Amino acid sequence: MIDHNNMHSYAHEKLFEALHALALGSGDIRSRLEIAFTSFYVLEKHHFPQKFQEDWEWIMKEMTKFGSVYRADGREWRSPVQHTMKRIRNKTGVKIAEKIFELFWELDRNT
């Protein structure tokens, strides 16, 4: 049997860690989003209540929009997140960070 409350608490915890990185990390919003991603990349759609799954998918899509960059020998040079953060504007980074913040607080109110 799946314990949804436990999964939602796990998502809440990981998003809290991401907010910490976003608030206290160094660099511009894109740099802080890269660091925040290391806190929540382990989460999947099923960790969230159904009404928040679309928001989660949007965050992940926006964070990895541009895919990996590979070296000539086939090794990854930049991950999808690194590549995306190099290409997006700060304004877009702020929108992603806002969505992470909103999702955290919605989970907080609903768990």
C-alpha positions as CSV (number, residue, x, y, z in Angstrom):
1,M,0.0,0.0,0.0
2,I,1.3,3.4,-1.0
3,D,1.6,6.0,1.8
4,H,0.7,9.2,0.1
5,N,1.2,11.4,3.1
6,N,4.8,10.1,3.4
7,M,5.5,10.8,-0.3
8,H,4.0,14.3,0.0
9,S,6.1,15.0,3.1
10,Y,9.2,13.8,1.2
11,A,8.4,16.2,-1.6
12,H,7.7,19.0,0.9
13,E,11.1,18.4,2.5
14,K,13.0,18.4,-0.8
15,L,11.3,21.6,-1.9
16,F,12.2,23.2,1.4
17,E,15.9,22.3,0.7
18,A,15.5,23.9,-2.7
19,L,14.0,27.1,-1.2
20,H,17.0,27.3,1.1
21,A,19.3,27.1,-1.8
22,L,17.3,29.7,-3.7
23,A,17.2,32.1,-0.8
24,L,20.8,31.7,0.5
25,G,22.8,30.5,-2.4
26,S,25.3,32.6,-4.3
27,G,25.1,33.9,-7.8
28,D,22.2,34.9,-10.0
29,I,18.9,33.1,-10.0
30,R,20.0,30.6,-12.7
31,S,23.0,29.6,-10.6
32,R,20.8,29.2,-7.5
33,L,18.3,27.1,-9.5
34,E,21.1,24.7,-10.5
35,I,22.0,24.2,-6.9
36,A,18.3,23.9,-5.9
37,F,17.8,21.2,-8.5
38,T,20.3,19.0,-6.7
39,S,17.8,19.0,-3.8
40,F,14.7,18.0,-5.7
41,Y,15.8,16.1,-8.8
42,V,15.0,12.8,-7.1
43,L,11.3,13.7,-6.9
44,E,8.8,12.3,-9.4
45,K,5.2,13.2,-10.3
46,H,3.8,10.6,-8.0
47,H,5.4,12.3,-5.0
48,F,2.8,15.1,-5.3
49,P,-0.9,15.2,-4.8
50,Q,-2.6,14.9,-8.2
51,K,-3.7,18.5,-8.2
52,F,0.0,19.6,-8.1
53,Q,1.5,17.1,-10.5
54,E,1.0,19.5,-13.5
55,D,2.9,22.2,-11.7
56,W,5.7,19.7,-10.9
57,E,5.9,18.7,-14.5
58,W,6.1,22.3,-15.7
59,I,9.0,23.0,-13.3
60,M,11.0,19.9,-14.5
61,K,10.3,20.7,-18.2
62,E,11.4,24.3,-17.7
63,M,14.5,23.3,-15.8
64,T,15.6,20.8,-18.5
65,K,14.2,22.5,-21.6
66,F,17.4,22.5,-23.7
67,G,18.8,19.0,-23.0
68,S,22.3,17.8,-22.7
69,V,25.4,19.1,-24.6
70,Y,27.9,16.4,-25.6
71,R,31.6,16.5,-26.3
72,A,32.9,15.2,-29.6
73,D,33.8,11.9,-27.9
74,G,30.1,11.4,-26.8
75,R,30.6,12.3,-23.1
76,E,28.2,14.7,-21.6
77,W,29.7,18.2,-21.3
78,R,26.6,20.0,-19.8
79,S,23.6,18.4,-18.2
80,P,20.1,19.5,-19.4
81,V,19.8,21.7,-16.3
82,Q,23.3,23.3,-16.8
83,H,22.6,23.9,-20.5
84,T,19.2,25.3,-19.8
85,M,20.4,27.6,-17.0
86,K,23.1,28.9,-19.4
87,R,20.5,29.8,-22.0
88,I,17.5,31.2,-20.2
89,R,17.1,34.7,-19.0
90,N,17.1,35.7,-15.4
91,K,13.4,36.6,-15.8
92,T,12.6,33.0,-16.8
93,G,14.6,31.8,-13.9
94,V,12.6,33.9,-11.5
95,K,9.3,32.4,-12.9
96,I,10.7,28.9,-12.2
97,A,11.8,29.9,-8.7
98,E,8.3,31.4,-8.1
99,K,6.6,28.2,-9.2
100,I,8.9,26.1,-6.8
101,F,8.0,28.6,-4.0
102,E,4.2,28.3,-4.8
103,L,4.3,24.6,-5.0
104,F,6.1,24.3,-1.6
105,W,3.5,26.5,0.1
106,E,0.6,24.6,-1.6
107,L,2.0,21.4,-0.3
108,D,2.5,22.9,3.1
109,R,-1.1,23.9,3.3
110,N,-2.3,20.6,2.0
111,T,-0.3,18.1,4.1
